[in-house]
């Protein structure tokens, strides 16, 4: 009705040429929104996820001996009342492990790829000079009480279908809330087709030609959300430093898509993300979190965690 009225007005004002141009612009706009749009049917309820802030790779702080993506960092995030974000990938013998980089060069000082190591080999190394080893996903899930949500990033170092299937096998029976995300649209699409009930997100930033071996066209499509037609994510996790693009405005304002902001490293960035209504993935700061209580120092959180761990141990012995 509105479209017909608009076309009539344009026709009267400028004749068929103007009407044709306007029609083409409207069609192009509709196609653009279709290409970048999220999953519109069966939208998930994000209220529980919005109650929490998410510690990036766990509540790590190497100065206090707590490395990223370690059992200690992830358990500490939960004990502090935060959700947590962490990364998973596969070893050579198909074990699902929690680690960010493809190689252990940065974390353990050896230039070896995890996908070319068995878990027995990998577990001999220690993270960033601490006593913490690279954990299995099942160890992480067993250590958590499921009180706070997880954002699980599936890395693109392995066969996408195999990684997705094995990750979901480990998550079977886990009682806590969680969602999944990936930079790889093939991984997000796998969840769309095989586990549509799982909340899924597309990770993106301002990719450039050469990033991750991308062509200029692939980088353009990625940074402008032009893979969403393929994966139809429930949320977009975009780098907060580069999020100000037309596509992010459109999916949020016109299509109601949930945004996740990463990685927040200052209170100013945190306040901005909150004002946008984003879920916040943070590190090196201590937001108030779901409890609303002002946080003290990281050392105070460590001390509180030791007390809580002692209580759990005592209860387990009864």
C-alpha positions in Angstrom: 0.0 0.0 0.0 2.7 2.5 1.1 4.9 1.3 -1.7 2.1 1.8 -4.3 1.3 5.3 -2.9 5.0 6.3 -3.0 5.4 5.1 -6.6 2.2 7.0 -7.6 3.6 10.2 -6.1 7.0 9.8 -7.8 5.3 9.0 -11.1 3.3 12.2 -10.9 6.3 14.2 -9.9 8.9 12.9 -12.3 7.4 10.3 -14.6 8.4 6.7 -15.3 12.1 7.2 -15.1 12.0 8.6 -11.5 9.6 5.8 -10.5 11.9 3.2 -12.0 14.9 4.6 -10.1 13.0 4.7 -6.8 11.8 1.2 -7.3 15.3 0.0 -8.0 16.6 1.7 -4.8 13.8 0.2 -2.7 14.5 -3.3 -4.1 18.3 -2.8 -3.5 17.6 -1.8 0.1 15.3 -4.7 0.7 18.0 -7.1 -0.8 20.7 -5.6 1.4 18.6 -6.1 4.5 17.9 -9.6 3.5 21.6 -10.3 3.0 22.8 -8.9 6.4 19.7 -9.9 8.4 19.8 -12.2 11.5 17.6 -15.2 12.1 14.1 -13.7 12.3 11.9 -16.7 13.2 12.3 -18.5 16.6 14.3 -15.6 18.1 16.0 -16.6 21.4 15.4 -14.9 24.7 18.5 -13.0 25.6 17.3 -11.8 29.1 19.5 -14.2 31.0 22.5 -13.5 28.9 22.0 -9.8 29.4 22.3 -10.1 33.2 26.0 -10.9 32.9 29.3 -9.5 31.7 31.7 -11.9 30.1 35.3 -12.4 31.1 37.4 -12.7 27.9 39.2 -16.1 28.0 38.2 -16.3 31.6 39.1 -13.9 34.4 42.8 -14.1 33.7 45.5 -11.9 35.2 49.0 -13.1 34.5 50.5 -10.8 37.1 48.7 -12.9 39.7 49.6 -16.2 38.1 46.3 -16.8 36.3 46.7 -17.3 32.5 44.0 -17.0 29.8 41.8 -19.9 28.9 43.0 -21.8 32.0 40.8 -23.8 34.4 41.7 -21.4 37.1 40.7 -18.3 35.0 37.4 -19.8 33.9 36.4 -21.0 37.4 37.4 -17.7 38.9 35.1 -15.9 36.4 32.2 -18.0 37.5 33.0 -17.5 41.2 33.1 -13.8 40.7 29.7 -13.8 39.2 30.7 -13.2 35.6 29.9 -15.1 32.5 32.9 -16.1 30.4 34.1 -16.4 26.8 36.6 -19.0 25.8 37.9 -20.7 22.6 37.8 -24.4 21.5 39.7 -26.4 18.9 40.8 -30.0 18.2 44.0 -31.8 18.8 45.4 -34.4 16.4 43.5 -37.1 18.3 40.3 -35.2 18.2 40.1 -34.0 21.7 38.3 -30.7 22.3 40.6 -28.3 24.1 40.3 -24.8 25.3 43.0 -22.6 23.7 43.0 -19.5 21.5 46.0 -19.7 19.1 46.5 -22.4 16.6 50.1 -22.7 17.8 51.4 -22.9 21.4 54.2 -20.5 20.5 52.8 -17.5 22.4 51.4 -19.5 25.4 54.0 -22.2 25.9 57.1 -21.1 23.9 57.0 -23.9 21.4 56.2 -23.3 17.7 53.9 -26.3 17.4 50.3 -26.5 16.1 47.7 -28.0 18.4 46.1 -29.8 15.4 49.3 -31.6 14.9 49.7 -32.7 18.6 48.0 -35.4 20.6 46.5 -34.3 23.8 49.0 -36.5 25.6 51.7 -34.3 24.0 49.9 -31.1 24.6 49.3 -31.7 28.3 53.1 -31.8 29.0 53.2 -28.0 28.4 52.3 -25.2 30.8 50.6 -21.9 30.0 52.7 -18.7 30.2 55.2 -20.1 32.7 52.5 -21.1 35.3 51.5 -24.5 36.5 48.3 -24.4 34.4 48.0 -26.8 31.5 45.8 -26.5 28.4 42.4 -27.9 29.6 40.0 -30.2 27.9 36.5 -28.7 27.3 35.1 -31.5 29.4 37.4 -30.5 32.3 36.2 -26.9 32.1 32.5 -28.0 32.1 33.1 -30.3 35.0 34.7 -27.6 37.0 31.9 -25.1 36.6 28.6 -25.2 38.4 26.6 -23.7 35.5 25.6 -20.6 37.5 26.7 -18.1 34.8 26.5 -18.2 31.0 29.3 -19.3 28.6 30.1 -17.8 25.2 32.0 -20.6 23.4 34.0 -19.5 20.4 34.8 -22.3 17.9 38.0 -21.6 16.1 38.4 -22.2 12.4 41.6 -24.3 12.6 39.9 -27.7 12.0 37.2 -29.2 9.8 34.1 -27.2 10.7 31.6 -30.0 10.8 33.9 -32.2 12.9 34.7 -29.5 15.4 31.0 -28.6 15.8 29.9 -32.2 16.3 32.6 -33.1 18.8 32.0 -29.8 20.7 28.3 -30.6 21.0 29.1 -34.1 22.1 31.0 -32.6 25.1 28.2 -30.2 25.9 25.6 -32.9 26.0 24.1 -32.9 29.5 25.7 -29.6 30.5 23.0 -27.8 32.6 24.3 -24.2 32.5 23.3 -21.6 29.9 25.6 -21.2 26.9 25.8 -20.0 23.3 28.3 -20.5 20.5 30.0 -18.1 18.1 32.7 -18.1 15.4 34.4 -16.0 12.8 33.8 -18.8 10.3 30.3 -18.5 8.7 30.5 -22.3 7.9 30.6 -23.0 11.7 27.7 -20.7 12.4 25.7 -22.3 9.5 26.4 -25.8 10.9 24.5 -24.8 14.0 21.7 -23.2 11.9 21.2 -26.5 10.1 22.0 -29.1 12.7 21.3 -27.5 16.1 19.0 -24.5 15.5 17.9 -24.4 19.2 21.4 -23.4 20.2 21.9 -19.6 20.4 24.6 -18.8 17.7 26.5 -15.7 16.9 28.7 -14.4 14.0 32.0 -12.8 15.1 33.2 -10.0 12.9 35.6 -7.1 12.8 36.9 -4.7 10.1 38.7 -7.4 8.1 41.2 -6.4 5.4 42.6 -8.2 2.4 45.1 -10.9 3.7 43.6 -11.3 7.1 43.4 -15.1 7.6 44.2 -15.5 4.0 41.1 -13.6 2.8 40.7 -12.1 -0.6 39.6 -8.4 -0.8 36.1 -9.6 -1.6 35.9 -12.0 1.3 37.1 -9.3 3.7 34.6 -6.8 2.3 31.7 -9.3 2.8 32.8 -10.2 6.2 33.2 -6.8 7.7 29.9 -5.7 6.2 27.9 -8.7 7.5 27.2 -10.0 4.0 27.6 -13.6 5.1 24.6 -13.4 7.4 22.2 -14.7 4.7 24.3 -17.9 4.8 24.5 -18.4 8.5 21.5 -16.4 9.9 23.1 -15.8 13.3 21.0 -14.8 16.4 23.6 -12.2 17.4 26.5 -10.2 15.9 29.7 -10.1 18.0 31.6 -7.1 16.5 34.8 -5.4 17.6 33.7 -2.4 19.6 36.5 -0.3 18.1 35.3 -0.8 14.5 31.5 -1.4 14.9 30.3 2.0 13.5 29.3 0.9 10.1 25.9 1.1 8.3 25.3 -2.6 8.4 25.6 -2.7 12.2 23.2 0.2 12.5 20.7 -1.5 10.2 20.7 -5.0 11.9 20.3 -3.4 15.3 17.9 -0.6 14.7 15.8 -2.0 11.9 16.0 -5.7 12.5 16.4 -5.9 16.3 19.6 -8.0 16.3 21.4 -8.5 19.6 25.0 -7.1 19.6 27.9 -8.4 21.6 30.9 -6.0 22.0 34.5 -7.2 22.3 37.1 -6.8 23.7 36.4 -4.1 26.2 39.5 -3.0 28.1 38.4 0.3 29.8 35.5 1.6 31.8 34.8 4.1 29.1 34.4 1.4 26.5 32.3 -0.6 29.0 29.9 2.3 29.5 29.6 2.8 25.8 28.8 -0.8 25.2 26.2 -0.8 27.9 24.6 2.3 26.4 24.3 0.4 23.1 22.6 -2.5 24.9 25.4 -4.9 24.0 26.6 -7.9 25.9 30.1 -7.0 27.1 33.2 -9.2 26.7 35.9 -7.6 28.8 39.4 -8.1 30.2 41.7 -6.1 32.5 38.8 -4.4 34.2 36.4 -5.6 36.9 32.8 -4.6 36.1 30.1 -4.7 38.8 28.5 -7.6 36.9 25.1 -9.2 37.6 25.3 -8.6 41.4 25.7 -4.9 41.0 28.4 -4.9 43.7 31.5 -2.8 43.2 34.5 -5.0 42.7 37.7 -4.6 44.7 41.1 -5.7 43.5 41.9 -8.8 41.5 43.8 -10.1 44.5 40.6 -9.8 46.6 38.8 -11.9 44.0 41.5 -14.5 44.2 41.2 -14.6 48.0 37.4 -15.0 47.8 37.8 -17.8 45.3 40.1 -19.7 47.6 37.5 -19.4 50.4 34.8 -20.6 48.1 36.9 -23.5 46.8 37.7 -24.5 50.4 34.0 -24.6 51.2 33.2 -26.7 48.1 36.0 -29.1 49.0 34.7 -29.4 52.6 31.1 -30.0 51.4 32.3 -32.6 49.0 33.9 -34.6 51.8 30.8 -34.8 53.9 
